[in-house]
Amino acid sequence: MDPGRVRKAPRRRRLAALSGYRDWQLHDAKAHLSDLVRRARVEGPQRITVYGEDAVVVVSAAEFAQILARSKPKRSLRAMLCNSPLRDLEFGEEGERSPVRDIGL
């Protein structure tokens, strides 16, 4: 790096989607874990930052269960394929034959 050049401070990464939640620095979260857990259960998600960047979000078990329930697929892949408009499409038994070459191992 050029000695005369001024180095810019790294930009801290904050996720816009988390801007409405209470944030804790990691050392505060460790020191006040009981309070953090209580607030997550009562007030909602709590975000923890490391070196000014969003690292994790603590949520109550009930809220996590709701998130999991919403994120599960409504149908299995098998069910989707069975209900596909192409379900009756038939493929030939034979594939294309290609020459096989010997290789030394």
KEKE-3310 file (N, C-alpha, C; in steps of 0.2 Angstrom, whole numbers, plus 5000, padded with zeros to 4 digits):
npx = (5004:5002:5012:5008:4995:4978:4970:4954:4942:4935:4919:4905:4894:4877:4862:4848:4835:4835:4835:4825:4826:4832:4849:4863:4880:4892:4900:4892:4880:4885:4887:4875:4866:4854:4845:4844:4839:4826:4821:4820:4810:4799:4799:4803:4813:4831:4846:4863:4879:4895:4910:4904:4896:4881:4878:4871:4854:4843:4829:4813:4809:4796:4793:4803:4798:4787:4793:4799:4788:4782:4792:4793:4790:4775:4771:4778:4792:4789:4775:4772:4778:4770:4758:4760:4757:4764:4765:4761:4770:4780:4796:4809:4815:4829:4844:4855:4869:4886:4903:4915:4930:4946:4955:4971:4975)
npy = (4994:5011:5023:5036:5036:5037:5026:5019:5017:5001:4997:4995:4981:4981:4974:4978:4973:4970:4982:4987:4980:4977:4980:4971:4972:4959:4957:4963:4955:4943:4946:4949:4939:4932:4943:4946:4935:4935:4947:4943:4934:4941:4954:4952:4948:4949:4956:4952:4960:4959:4966:4977:4972:4964:4949:4937:4933:4932:4923:4919:4902:4899:4908:4904:4891:4895:4901:4890:4882:4890:4890:4877:4866:4865:4854:4838:4834:4823:4822:4834:4830:4819:4826:4833:4841:4834:4821:4809:4807:4797:4789:4783:4766:4764:4772:4784:4776:4777:4776:4767:4771:4764:4767:4771:4766)
npz = (5000:4996:5005:5007:5005:5012:5022:5021:5034:5037:5031:5041:5042:5042:5043:5034:5036:5049:5056:5065:5077:5094:5097:5103:5109:5107:5119:5129:5127:5132:5145:5150:5148:5153:5154:5140:5135:5141:5136:5123:5123:5128:5121:5108:5094:5096:5091:5089:5088:5081:5082:5076:5066:5061:5068:5074:5078:5091:5095:5103:5108:5104:5094:5085:5081:5075:5063:5058:5054:5045:5035:5030:5016:5007:5000:4996:4986:4979:4979:4971:4959:4956:4954:4943:4926:4917:4921:4915:4905:4895:4894:4884:4885:4881:4882:4874:4866:4869:4864:4873:4881:4885:4899:4907:4923)
capx = (5000:5006:5012:5005:4988:4975:4966:4948:4940:4930:4912:4902:4889:4871:4857:4842:4829:4836:4835:4820:4827:4837:4855:4868:4887:4893:4902:4886:4876:4887:4887:4868:4862:4847:4841:4844:4834:4820:4818:4818:4804:4794:4799:4804:4820:4837:4851:4869:4884:4902:4914:4899:4892:4876:4881:4866:4848:4841:4822:4811:4808:4789:4794:4807:4794:4783:4797:4800:4782:4781:4797:4792:4787:4768:4770:4784:4794:4785:4768:4772:4779:4764:4752:4763:4754:4768:4766:4760:4775:4784:4803:4811:4820:4836:4847:4860:4875:4892:4908:4918:4937:4950:4960:4976:4975)
capy = (5000:5017:5026:5043:5035:5036:5020:5020:5012:4996:4999:4990:4978:4980:4971:4983:4970:4969:4988:4988:4976:4979:4976:4970:4970:4953:4957:4964:4949:4938:4948:4950:4933:4931:4949:4946:4929:4937:4952:4939:4930:4946:4960:4950:4946:4953:4955:4953:4962:4957:4971:4982:4969:4959:4942:4933:4935:4928:4923:4914:4896:4899:4912:4900:4886:4898:4902:4884:4880:4894:4889:4870:4866:4863:4848:4835:4834:4817:4825:4839:4827:4815:4830:4837:4840:4829:4814:4803:4807:4791:4790:4777:4762:4764:4779:4784:4772:4780:4771:4767:4771:4762:4772:4767:4768)
capz = (5000:4996:5012:5007:5004:5018:5022:5024:5039:5034:5032:5045:5038:5045:5038:5034:5039:5057:5059:5070:5083:5099:5096:5108:5107:5110:5126:5133:5127:5136:5152:5152:5144:5156:5151:5133:5134:5144:5131:5116:5124:5129:5116:5101:5092:5099:5087:5092:5084:5082:5078:5073:5061:5063:5068:5075:5080:5096:5096:5107:5105:5101:5087:5080:5079:5069:5057:5054:5052:5039:5030:5027:5010:5008:4997:4995:4979:4976:4978:4966:4953:4954:4951:4937:4920:4913:4925:4910:4899:4895:4892:4881:4889:4879:4881:4868:4868:4867:4864:4880:4880:4890:4902:4911:4930)
cpx = (5004:5006:5009:4997:4984:4970:4959:4946:4935:4923:4908:4895:4883:4866:4850:4836:4829:4836:4831:4821:4832:4843:4859:4875:4888:4895:4896:4881:4878:4886:4880:4863:4855:4843:4839:4838:4827:4817:4816:4812:4798:4793:4800:4811:4825:4843:4858:4874:4891:4906:4910:4895:4887:4879:4875:4859:4845:4833:4820:4809:4801:4790:4798:4803:4789:4786:4798:4794:4780:4786:4796:4788:4780:4767:4777:4785:4790:4778:4768:4773:4773:4758:4754:4758:4758:4769:4765:4765:4779:4791:4805:4815:4827:4838:4852:4866:4881:4898:4912:4926:4940:4954:4965:4975:4981)
cpy = (5006:5021:5033:5042:5034:5030:5021:5015:5007:4998:4993:4987:4977:4978:4976:4980:4969:4976:4990:4984:4979:4976:4976:4969:4963:4952:4958:4958:4944:4939:4948:4945:4932:4937:4948:4940:4932:4942:4948:4936:4936:4952:4958:4949:4951:4951:4956:4955:4960:4962:4976:4979:4964:4952:4937:4936:4930:4929:4918:4908:4895:4902:4907:4894:4888:4899:4896:4881:4883:4892:4882:4870:4863:4856:4845:4835:4828:4819:4829:4835:4822:4819:4835:4836:4835:4822:4808:4803:4801:4792:4783:4773:4763:4771:4778:4780:4776:4775:4773:4767:4768:4767:4768:4770:4767)
cpz = (5000:5003:5012:5007:5011:5017:5025:5029:5035:5036:5036:5042:5043:5041:5039:5037:5046:5060:5065:5077:5088:5097:5102:5106:5110:5117:5131:5133:5132:5144:5155:5148:5147:5154:5144:5131:5136:5139:5125:5117:5125:5123:5109:5100:5094:5094:5091:5087:5086:5078:5074:5067:5064:5062:5069:5078:5085:5096:5101:5104:5101:5094:5082:5077:5074:5063:5054:5051:5045:5033:5027:5021:5011:5006:4996:4988:4975:4974:4972:4959:4951:4952:4945:4931:4916:4916:4920:4905:4900:4891:4889:4886:4888:4879:4875:4870:4865:4868:4871:4878:4886:4893:4907:4918:4934)
residu = (MET:ASP:PRO:GLY:ARG:VAL:ARG:LYS:ALA:PRO:ARG:ARG:ARG:ARG:LEU:ALA:ALA:LEU:SER:GLY:TYR:ARG:ASP:TRP:GLN:LEU:HIS:ASP:ALA:LYS:ALA:HIS:LEU:SER:ASP:LEU:VAL:ARG:ARG:ALA:ARG:VAL:GLU:GLY:PRO:GLN:ARG:ILE:THR:VAL:TYR:GLY:GLU:ASP:ALA:VAL:VAL:VAL:VAL:SER:ALA:ALA:GLU:PHE:ALA:GLN:ILE:LEU:ALA:ARG:SER:LYS:PRO:LYS:ARG:SER:LEU:ARG:ALA:MET:LEU:CYS:ASN:SER:PRO:LEU:ARG:ASP:LEU:GLU:PHE:GLY:GLU:GLU:GLY:GLU:ARG:SER:PRO:VAL:ARG:ASP:ILE:GLY:LEU)
# end
